[in-house]
Amino acid sequence: MLLFFDIDGTIFDDDRRLPASVLPAMEEAHRRGHQLIINTGRTLCNPDHRLDTFPLDGAIMGCGTRILYHGETLQSMEYPPEASLRLRNLFLELKIPVVYECDTAMYFDPESPGHPTMDGFRKFAVQHGICRDLMENDPEFRAVKMFCFADGDAMKELERRTAEAGMPYTAIDRWPEGWELTPSAFSKGKGMDVLREKLGVPREDCFAFGDSNNDLTMFAHAGCSIAMGNAPDEVKARCTYVTARPEDDGIAKALKHFALI
């Protein structure tokens, strides 16, 4: 079996704490022959090193824009600097506050409008050594995905403008006026298909664990989908099974429920 796990709100609880039951449960699943894959919106610059000791076989990162399996890169997507700057100009024209989640760093644009939530993003990035102010001559600024702050109408306009520019993005509603932007040709679910097809694993032998709207494509591409107890109702309504919250041993309980451990 292939077991796909979101990180934030799934392996970790909503306060980014790691429940004690998670590692033993995943170690037992791996011992029984199941392959464990991280499937996250985090980009390459932003791993969580608490997972370094986990028996992981691979990772789908940046909502499918980078796929790793036992050290091999199966898929990688990012826009070159010139195209990335064109995307930046769209955000500036539309006056949308944005954080660029690139593979090398989290970029903050000094010319971007501010937003209260961005302070938390910057604090996190500084704490983890991945904060960088955007400069036009930075050769490492290669746009992958973004997080931005605006209303739904602004997001529809941004989707329209990025499509017109030949760089279409899809906006995923994460919280009121908080949106994850991913390249439209990529998703957590499509990343799962790339990996399982390489390994010759049918969809019905794939289990997906998640908690938020950006996990819905993962649920749609799995034979069995598990929503954590902290997931919103609209996510719980579109899964196979609802388990407990992360801090209430949700991962371990779900693995036991499906006889994976």
Sine and cosine of phi, psi and omega as CSV:
sin_phi,cos_phi,sin_psi,cos_psi,sin_omega,cos_omega
0.00,0.00,0.52,-0.86,0.15,-0.99
-0.96,-0.26,0.82,-0.57,-0.01,-1.00
-0.92,-0.40,0.86,-0.51,-0.07,-1.00
-0.94,-0.34,0.79,-0.61,-0.08,-1.00
-0.83,-0.56,0.84,-0.54,0.28,-0.96
-0.90,0.43,0.33,-0.95,-0.01,-1.00
-0.99,-0.13,-0.94,0.35,-0.17,-0.99
-0.97,0.25,0.84,-0.54,-0.04,-1.00
1.00,0.09,0.00,1.00,-0.02,-1.00
-0.82,-0.58,-0.94,0.35,0.14,-0.99
-0.95,0.30,-0.74,0.67,0.09,-1.00
-1.00,-0.07,0.46,-0.89,0.07,-1.00
-0.98,0.20,-0.05,-1.00,-0.10,-0.99
-0.92,0.38,-0.24,0.97,0.07,-1.00
-0.98,-0.21,0.30,0.96,0.02,-1.00
0.89,0.46,0.46,0.89,0.10,-0.99
-1.00,-0.05,0.55,-0.84,-0.02,-1.00
-0.99,-0.16,0.94,-0.35,0.03,-1.00
-0.88,0.47,0.59,-0.81,-0.08,-1.00
-0.90,0.44,-0.41,0.91,-0.09,-1.00
-0.98,0.17,-0.24,0.97,-0.16,-0.99
-0.94,0.35,-0.80,0.60,-0.07,-1.00
-0.87,0.50,-0.76,0.65,0.03,-1.00
-0.85,0.52,-0.62,0.79,-0.01,-1.00
-0.91,0.41,-0.68,0.73,-0.01,-1.00
-0.95,0.31,-0.56,0.83,0.08,-1.00
-0.89,0.46,-0.65,0.76,0.01,-1.00
-0.93,0.38,-0.65,0.76,0.05,-1.00
-0.87,0.49,-0.67,0.74,0.01,-1.00
-0.92,0.39,-0.65,0.76,0.02,-1.00
-0.86,0.51,-0.52,0.85,0.00,-1.00
-0.99,0.12,0.08,1.00,0.12,-0.99
0.99,-0.17,0.00,1.00,0.05,-1.00
-0.98,0.18,0.57,-0.82,0.03,-1.00
-0.99,-0.11,0.70,-0.71,-0.10,-0.99
-0.94,-0.34,0.82,-0.57,-0.07,-1.00
-0.80,-0.60,0.80,-0.60,0.17,-0.99
-0.96,0.27,0.67,-0.74,0.05,-1.00
-0.71,-0.71,0.98,-0.18,-0.23,-0.97
-0.71,-0.71,0.37,-0.93,0.16,-0.99
-0.99,0.17,-0.24,0.97,0.02,-1.00
-0.88,0.47,0.62,-0.78,0.07,-1.00
-1.00,-0.02,0.03,-1.00,-0.16,-0.99
-0.87,0.49,-0.49,0.87,-0.04,-1.00
-0.95,0.30,-0.22,0.97,-0.22,-0.97
-0.80,-0.60,0.84,0.54,0.11,-0.99
-0.97,0.24,0.13,-0.99,0.17,-0.99
-0.90,-0.43,0.92,-0.39,-0.14,-0.99
-0.94,0.33,-0.12,0.99,0.14,-0.99
-0.92,0.40,-0.30,0.95,0.02,-1.00
-1.00,0.03,-0.05,1.00,-0.08,-1.00
-0.87,0.49,-0.49,0.87,-0.03,-1.00
-1.00,-0.01,-0.01,1.00,-0.02,-1.00
-0.98,0.22,0.53,-0.85,-0.01,-1.00
-0.99,0.15,0.92,0.38,-0.09,-1.00
-1.00,-0.01,0.64,-0.77,0.03,-1.00
-0.99,-0.11,-0.33,0.94,-0.02,-1.00
-0.09,-1.00,-0.02,-1.00,-0.01,-1.00
-0.48,-0.87,0.69,-0.72,0.19,-0.98
-0.96,-0.29,0.90,-0.44,-0.14,-0.99
-0.87,-0.50,0.34,-0.94,0.03,-1.00
0.85,0.53,0.62,0.79,-0.02,-1.00
0.82,0.57,0.72,0.69,0.10,-0.99
1.00,-0.02,-0.02,1.00,-0.03,-1.00
-0.98,0.22,-0.30,0.96,0.11,-0.99
-0.64,-0.77,0.76,-0.64,-0.02,-1.00
-0.81,-0.58,0.82,-0.58,-0.02,-1.00
-0.86,-0.52,0.64,-0.76,0.06,-1.00
-0.61,-0.80,0.92,-0.39,-0.02,-1.00
0.74,0.68,0.73,0.68,0.08,-1.00
1.00,0.08,-0.14,0.99,0.01,-1.00
-0.99,-0.11,0.72,-0.70,0.08,-1.00
-1.00,0.04,0.91,-0.41,-0.01,-1.00
-1.00,0.01,-0.46,0.89,-0.03,-1.00
-0.42,-0.91,0.67,-0.74,0.02,-1.00
-0.53,-0.85,0.75,-0.66,0.00,-1.00
-0.70,-0.72,0.74,-0.67,0.18,-0.98
-0.31,-0.95,0.48,-0.88,0.03,-1.00
-1.00,0.06,0.61,-0.79,0.05,-1.00
-0.92,0.39,0.24,-0.97,-0.10,-1.00
-0.80,0.60,-0.69,0.72,-0.05,-1.00
-0.88,0.47,-0.72,0.69,0.03,-1.00
-0.92,0.39,-0.60,0.80,0.02,-1.00
-0.88,0.47,-0.62,0.78,0.02,-1.00
-0.94,0.34,-0.52,0.86,0.09,-1.00
-0.90,0.43,-0.65,0.76,0.08,-1.00
-0.88,0.47,-0.68,0.74,0.03,-1.00
-0.84,0.54,-0.69,0.73,-0.02,-1.00
-0.88,0.47,-0.56,0.83,0.05,-1.00
-0.90,0.43,-0.68,0.73,0.03,-1.00
-0.89,0.46,-0.66,0.75,0.00,-1.00
-0.92,0.39,-0.66,0.75,0.01,-1.00
-0.89,0.47,-0.63,0.77,-0.04,-1.00
-1.00,0.04,-0.05,1.00,0.04,-1.00
0.83,0.56,0.71,0.70,0.00,-1.00
-0.97,-0.24,0.87,-0.49,0.07,-1.00
-0.88,0.47,0.71,-0.71,-0.13,-0.99
-0.55,-0.83,0.56,-0.83,0.20,-0.98
-0.90,-0.44,0.80,-0.60,0.01,-1.00
-1.00,-0.04,0.90,-0.44,0.01,-1.00
-0.99,-0.11,1.00,0.02,-0.04,-1.00
-1.00,-0.06,0.12,-0.99,0.02,-1.00
-0.96,0.28,-0.39,0.92,-0.05,-1.00
-0.99,-0.11,-0.46,0.89,-0.07,-1.00
-0.17,-0.99,0.18,-0.98,0.22,-0.98
-0.99,-0.11,0.87,-0.50,-0.09,-1.00
-0.99,-0.16,0.68,-0.73,0.05,-1.00
-0.86,-0.50,0.81,-0.58,-0.08,-1.00
-1.00,0.03,0.89,-0.46,0.03,-1.00
-0.86,0.51,-0.39,0.92,-0.02,-1.00
-1.00,-0.04,-0.09,1.00,-0.02,-1.00
-0.97,0.25,0.56,-0.83,0.13,-0.99
-0.86,0.51,0.49,-0.87,0.01,-1.00
-1.00,0.10,0.22,-0.97,0.09,-1.00
-0.39,-0.92,0.65,-0.76,-0.06,-1.00
-0.81,0.58,-0.61,0.79,-0.05,-1.00
-0.94,0.35,-0.42,0.91,0.00,-1.00
-0.89,0.45,-0.47,0.88,0.03,-1.00
-0.87,0.49,-0.62,0.78,0.04,-1.00
-0.92,0.39,-0.65,0.76,0.06,-1.00
-0.87,0.49,-0.71,0.70,-0.02,-1.00
-0.91,0.42,-0.67,0.74,0.02,-1.00
-0.86,0.51,-0.69,0.73,0.03,-1.00
-0.88,0.48,-0.72,0.69,-0.05,-1.00
-0.90,0.43,-0.65,0.76,0.04,-1.00
-0.90,0.44,-0.70,0.71,-0.02,-1.00
-0.85,0.52,-0.57,0.82,-0.07,-1.00
-0.98,-0.20,0.14,0.99,0.08,-1.00
0.93,0.36,0.48,0.87,-0.04,-1.00
-0.83,-0.56,0.32,0.95,-0.02,-1.00
-1.00,-0.01,0.73,-0.68,0.04,-1.00
-0.56,-0.83,0.72,-0.70,0.11,-0.99
-0.99,0.17,0.66,-0.75,-0.09,-1.00
-0.97,0.25,0.83,-0.55,0.10,-0.99
-0.85,-0.53,0.67,-0.74,-0.10,-1.00
-0.87,0.49,-0.43,0.90,-0.05,-1.00
-1.00,-0.09,0.25,0.97,0.00,-1.00
-0.99,0.16,0.94,-0.35,-0.05,-1.00
-0.94,0.34,-0.24,0.97,-0.01,-1.00
-1.00,-0.03,-0.02,1.00,0.05,-1.00
-0.98,0.19,0.99,-0.15,-0.01,-1.00
-0.76,-0.64,0.96,-0.27,-0.13,-0.99
-0.89,0.45,0.70,-0.72,0.10,-1.00
-0.85,-0.53,-0.95,0.31,0.07,-1.00
-0.70,-0.71,0.22,-0.98,-0.08,-1.00
-0.65,-0.76,0.29,-0.96,0.21,-0.98
-0.81,-0.58,0.77,-0.64,-0.06,-1.00
-0.67,-0.74,0.15,-0.99,-0.18,-0.98
-0.73,-0.68,0.94,-0.35,-0.04,-1.00
-0.16,-0.99,0.07,-1.00,0.05,-1.00
-1.00,0.03,0.09,-1.00,-0.08,-1.00
-0.89,0.45,-0.59,0.81,0.00,-1.00
-0.90,0.43,-0.65,0.76,0.03,-1.00
-0.90,0.43,-0.60,0.80,0.01,-1.00
-0.93,0.38,-0.63,0.77,0.05,-1.00
-0.89,0.46,-0.65,0.76,0.02,-1.00
-0.92,0.40,-0.63,0.78,0.02,-1.00
-0.91,0.42,-0.68,0.73,0.05,-1.00
-0.86,0.51,-0.67,0.75,0.00,-1.00
-0.90,0.43,-0.70,0.72,-0.07,-1.00
-0.94,0.34,-0.63,0.78,0.03,-1.00
-0.92,0.39,-0.58,0.82,0.06,-1.00
-0.91,0.42,-0.68,0.73,0.04,-1.00
-0.87,0.49,-0.56,0.83,-0.02,-1.00
-0.99,0.16,-0.01,1.00,0.00,-1.00
0.98,0.20,0.27,0.96,0.03,-1.00
-0.74,-0.67,0.92,0.40,-0.15,-0.99
-0.93,0.38,0.69,-0.72,0.07,-1.00
-0.85,-0.53,0.47,-0.88,0.07,-1.00
-0.91,-0.41,0.73,-0.68,0.00,-1.00
-1.00,-0.09,0.77,-0.63,0.03,-1.00
-0.92,-0.38,0.85,-0.53,-0.03,-1.00
-0.95,0.32,0.90,-0.43,-0.02,-1.00
-0.97,-0.25,-0.61,0.80,0.12,-0.99
-0.33,-0.95,0.14,-0.99,-0.05,-1.00
-0.79,0.61,0.89,-0.46,0.00,-1.00
0.89,0.45,0.38,0.92,0.12,-0.99
-0.84,-0.54,0.85,-0.53,-0.16,-0.99
-0.74,-0.67,0.70,-0.71,0.16,-0.99
-1.00,-0.07,0.76,-0.65,-0.01,-1.00
-0.93,-0.36,0.84,-0.54,-0.01,-1.00
-0.81,-0.58,0.54,-0.84,0.10,-1.00
-0.83,0.56,0.74,-0.67,-0.19,-0.98
-0.88,0.47,-0.44,0.90,-0.03,-1.00
-0.99,0.15,-0.03,1.00,-0.09,-1.00
-0.81,-0.59,0.50,-0.87,0.07,-1.00
-0.28,-0.96,0.20,-0.98,0.08,-1.00
-0.87,0.50,-0.63,0.77,-0.02,-1.00
-0.93,0.38,-0.70,0.72,0.02,-1.00
-0.91,0.42,-0.56,0.83,0.08,-1.00
-0.88,0.47,-0.62,0.78,0.06,-1.00
-0.87,0.48,-0.65,0.76,-0.01,-1.00
-0.90,0.45,-0.66,0.75,0.02,-1.00
-0.85,0.52,-0.71,0.71,-0.08,-1.00
-0.95,0.30,-0.73,0.69,-0.06,-1.00
-0.93,0.37,-0.54,0.84,0.04,-1.00
-0.93,0.37,-0.60,0.80,0.07,-1.00
-0.88,0.48,-0.63,0.78,-0.08,-1.00
-1.00,0.00,-0.11,0.99,0.00,-1.00
0.94,0.35,0.57,0.82,-0.02,-1.00
-0.98,-0.22,0.81,-0.58,0.02,-1.00
-0.94,0.34,0.39,-0.92,-0.04,-1.00
-0.85,0.53,-0.59,0.81,-0.06,-1.00
-0.92,0.38,-0.23,0.97,0.06,-1.00
-0.99,-0.16,0.32,0.95,0.02,-1.00
-0.93,-0.38,0.74,-0.67,0.05,-1.00
-0.89,-0.45,0.72,-0.69,-0.02,-1.00
-0.84,-0.54,0.75,-0.66,-0.01,-1.00
-0.90,-0.44,0.83,-0.55,-0.01,-1.00
-0.38,-0.93,0.00,-1.00,-0.10,-1.00
-0.60,-0.80,-0.05,1.00,-0.13,-0.99
-0.63,-0.78,0.03,-1.00,-0.08,-1.00
-0.87,0.50,-0.54,0.84,-0.01,-1.00
-0.97,0.24,-0.02,1.00,0.10,-1.00
-1.00,-0.07,-0.08,1.00,-0.09,-1.00
-0.92,0.39,-0.58,0.82,0.07,-1.00
-0.92,0.38,-0.56,0.83,0.07,-1.00
-0.88,0.47,-0.70,0.71,0.03,-1.00
-0.87,0.49,-0.65,0.76,-0.06,-1.00
-0.94,0.35,-0.36,0.93,-0.05,-1.00
-0.97,-0.25,0.19,0.98,0.00,-1.00
-0.92,-0.39,0.46,-0.89,0.11,-0.99
-0.95,0.33,-0.51,0.86,0.00,-1.00
-0.63,-0.78,0.78,-0.63,-0.04,-1.00
-0.87,-0.49,0.69,-0.73,-0.06,-1.00
-0.85,-0.53,0.88,-0.47,0.08,-1.00
-1.00,-0.08,0.68,-0.74,0.05,-1.00
-0.96,0.28,0.37,-0.93,-0.04,-1.00
-0.90,0.43,-0.32,0.95,0.03,-1.00
-1.00,0.00,0.04,1.00,0.00,-1.00
-0.94,0.33,0.50,-0.87,0.08,-1.00
-0.92,0.39,0.34,-0.94,-0.09,-1.00
-0.85,0.53,-0.60,0.80,-0.05,-1.00
-0.93,0.37,-0.44,0.90,0.08,-1.00
-0.98,0.20,-0.69,0.72,0.03,-1.00
-0.86,0.51,-0.54,0.84,-0.04,-1.00
-0.94,0.33,-0.22,0.97,-0.09,-1.00
-0.88,-0.47,0.46,0.89,0.01,-1.00
-0.84,-0.54,0.17,-0.99,0.05,-1.00
-0.98,0.19,-0.59,0.81,-0.15,-0.99
-0.48,-0.88,0.63,-0.78,0.08,-1.00
-0.95,-0.32,0.83,-0.56,0.03,-1.00
-0.98,-0.22,-0.13,-0.99,0.00,-1.00
-0.97,0.23,0.15,-0.99,0.08,-1.00
-0.90,0.44,0.37,-0.93,0.01,-1.00
-0.81,0.59,-0.71,0.70,-0.05,-1.00
-0.95,0.32,-0.21,0.98,0.07,-1.00
-0.97,-0.23,0.47,0.88,0.08,-1.00
0.93,0.38,0.59,0.81,-0.05,-1.00
-0.86,0.51,-0.65,0.76,0.00,-1.00
-0.90,0.43,-0.78,0.63,-0.03,-1.00
-0.87,0.49,-0.67,0.74,-0.02,-1.00
-0.91,0.42,-0.63,0.78,0.02,-1.00
-0.93,0.36,-0.66,0.75,0.03,-1.00
-0.88,0.48,-0.62,0.79,0.05,-1.00
-0.94,0.35,-0.65,0.76,-0.02,-1.00
-0.85,0.53,-0.65,0.76,-0.03,-1.00
-1.00,-0.08,0.26,0.97,0.03,-1.00
0.81,0.58,0.57,0.82,0.08,-1.00
-1.00,0.06,-0.29,0.96,0.15,-0.99
-0.69,-0.72,0.00,0.00,0.00,0.00
